[in-house]
Amino acid sequence: MLAHRTTLFTASGTALARASARAASAKGRDIIDLSAGEISANLPSTISEGAIDAIRRGINGYTDTIGMAELRQALAHKLSQETGQAYSFEEIAVTGGAKQALFNATLVLLDPGDQVIVPAPYWSTFAAQVLLAGAQPVSVDTRENGYVPNIADIESALTPRTRAIVVNTPNNPTGAVYDDQTLVAIAELALAHDLWVIFDECYGAFTHQGRRHRSIVSLVPQIRSRTITVNSFSKSLAMTGWRIGYMAAPAAVVSAVKALQSHSTSNPNVIAQHAVLHHLQNGDREAEAILREQLTAARSLGLEILSKLKDVDLPAAEGGFYLYLDLSRLLGSSNSVWAGKTADDVAAALLEETGVVVVPGTVFGDPTGLRLSYGGLPDRLRAGCHRLVAFLDTRNDRNLVVGARQ
């Protein structure tokens, strides 16, 4: 018999989508995977150099549980420059990717019965980790407000048990970038109600259409003592498999995280730590610039093709590297073959009939959304988007013709 907590969550929806792609591909089908939350790109030379040098020097032992002091100093310097707030290494914990940083935060901040505001659509791990901590995720729908939370809606969701608010900008899955006004209002609300802000900025390196990512602590310095900032190098340097992330938080929180991590994974991978340290000390930001250019071109390509969709509005795609389609008009039309269906049905049929893998919005608490990644190879993105457009439009056109004949 399994523990009761195993009933509180299922495997990551994005991981399941990737598994579906692999399974279909193994059968010899031509599969186009637009589900992956990663960028196809060469590793920055400074990362390779740092890792190879560490291996050649025979570095293979433990480091401090929450990362080497030199790396934490470098990260503190990075955060200080980005936020305009002076961080020290005592306020930094290095983790096995951003997921561990978030998991650590939920376990050291939340008690059973606490509630956490999670704007929806949301990355499913947010809700799962809150549940694992014995707390309750409280969803606040953002779909009617351009996928940015309405402050009045957040305030209405607060109860005496509310402990924290999750802020994920640029957002996964929607690509929404929270404006300064929204971030300031969230910070003021958190201060007024003595709440924590869990600020996930993993996609902060990539914004589009003149949008700019801002840290909530740079806008409202007073919220810093109530904020857990989480980031990683998985997206910004296209090194998802290296599993290296970090959190910035008050020293007392970092101390608790250190004790917790000492009983779970202990220190993050030592070679990955040295690789990132070498990059921070010697990198010139060229790698990040190249990735931004690559994603900007891919975004334009995807939007150009998706603009041909007849019953689906073009996504804003302000940040990150996802195109999030709102299928509500398609699914809600009585003339549509998809009437009464959900994004799960669309995604399943899309895979079965065209070999294109996407992530249905139900994974993110939204039964009407569909997430496509444009982080992959351009030719696969082009082919996948063309297949999707043809599939959705042809299906509907065919249904309208049949309906007219009846």
Buried (B, 14 or more C-beta within 10 A) or exposed (E): EEEEEEEEBEEBBBBBBBBBBEEBBEEEEEBBBBBBBBBBBEBBEBBBBBBBBBBEEEBEEEBBBBBBEBBBBBBBBBBBEBBEBEBBBBBBBBBBBBBBBBBBBBBBBBEEEBBBBBBBBBBBBBBBBBBBBBBBBBBBBBBEBEBBBBBEBBBEBBEEEBBBBBBBBBBBBBBBBBBEEBBBBBBBBBBEEEBBBBBBBBBBBBBBEEBEBBBBBBBBEEBBEBBBBBBBBBBBBBBBEBBBBBBBBBEEBBBBBBEBBEEEBEBBBBBBBBBBBBBBEEBEEEBBEBBBEBBBEBBEBBBEBBEBBEBBBBBBBBBBBBBBBBBBEBBEBEEBBBEEBBBBBBBBBBBEEBBBBBBBBBBBBBBBBBBBBBBBEBEBBBBBBBBBBEBBBEBBEEBEEEEEEE
